[in-house]
Amino acid sequence: MRPVLKSGTASIYVDQRWIGHHGIARFGREVIARFPVPFKTLESPLKPASPFDAFNLARLKLSPHDILFTPGFNAGICRGAQILTIHDLIHLDISEESSVLKKAYYDLVVRPTVANARLVFTVSETSREKIRSWLDDDRIRVVNVGNGVSEDFSIVQESSTASPTNFVFVGNLKAHKNLRSIFQALRLRPSFSVAVVSSDEAGIRLLAHEFGVDSQIRVYSHLSDSQLAELYRQSAALLFPSILEGFGLPAVEAIRCGTRVAYWAGCSTVAEIARDHGIAVDDAHDPEGWAFAMDACSRLSEEGPIRPDDHWKSRYDWQNVARNVSDALLAYHRA
């Protein structure tokens, strides 16, 4: 039975503009589709990441008793309470991702909004601790609601279809994704190949040409979950060289498919996920380290797929995430 809001004047609103296939948009799509409480939709033609969204008229129409939940970090002038989801602080922590405007937005819009609501969501314990430190206010509850994975990501047969020379990378060309280190390592292992899943095919091919590994990569864009899952199953490992991640969804997807993960030991969010299911590299920018990790994963892949236990799998269930969000919102509504 769906819970019913008891107040006749207050409503829970949901910002559905964050709906898609990657990152925040994926979180929004999966959580909102499973939302177990009644809600209204924030109607607006503005993009949620637009700086003009801070002055969104749709948000201004909410009453002081209303609650607005957003799957992302966007906020603005509003009489009601705004419950944001801050997946990470990459916009502040990574210089290539930051700017004066972004820092001002977080300081002048995001922080006061969270302080006013005294509640904010995030998706991992690592992000939770970083956000708590950034806010530096014990009155604010920072709730890790978790993250999930599609049911398409699973082991579908007893025998492995993985090739010991095939690997997969899922991401983009942003500096913190650290793809350059993988291409440098690939140059050291001419018998290995990497399937790169990215929307920037031209940029990926240009970088591959720079390192002379054109013939060792394949680029895929706009894959369905089932297509991406099959790509994981065909690979000896997911290469995840990121310097910083708010969560690290590809790691969960790969492990659910029985595929190991090679990751940088210093990326705590990914280590949180993959510590028992992959190979850690000590130096994020050491091509030799990544080449050795690929060697190890190649050998291990011949033993067959890894099989995470039920406890590990239960941590990454979208139904649980949606329930965590809705329970916190209902408790906030009743307070």
Secondary structure, 3 states (H helix, E strand, C coil): CCCCCCCCCCCEEECCCCCCCCHHHHHHHHHHHCCCCCCEECCCCCCCCCHHHHHCHHHHCCCCCCEEECCCCCCCCCCCEEECECCCCHHHHCHHHCCHHHHHHHHHHHHHHHHHHCEEEECCHHHHHHHHHHHCCCCCEEEECCCCCCCCCCCCCCCCCCEEEEEEEECCCCHHHCHHHHHHHHHHCCCCEEEEECCCHHHHHHHHHHCCCHHHEEEECCCCHHHHHHHHHCEEEEEECCCCCCCCHHHHHHHHCCCEEEEECCCHHHHHHHCCCEEEECCCCCHHHHHHHHHHHHHHHCCCCCCCCHHHHHCCCHHHHHHHHHHHHHHHHHC
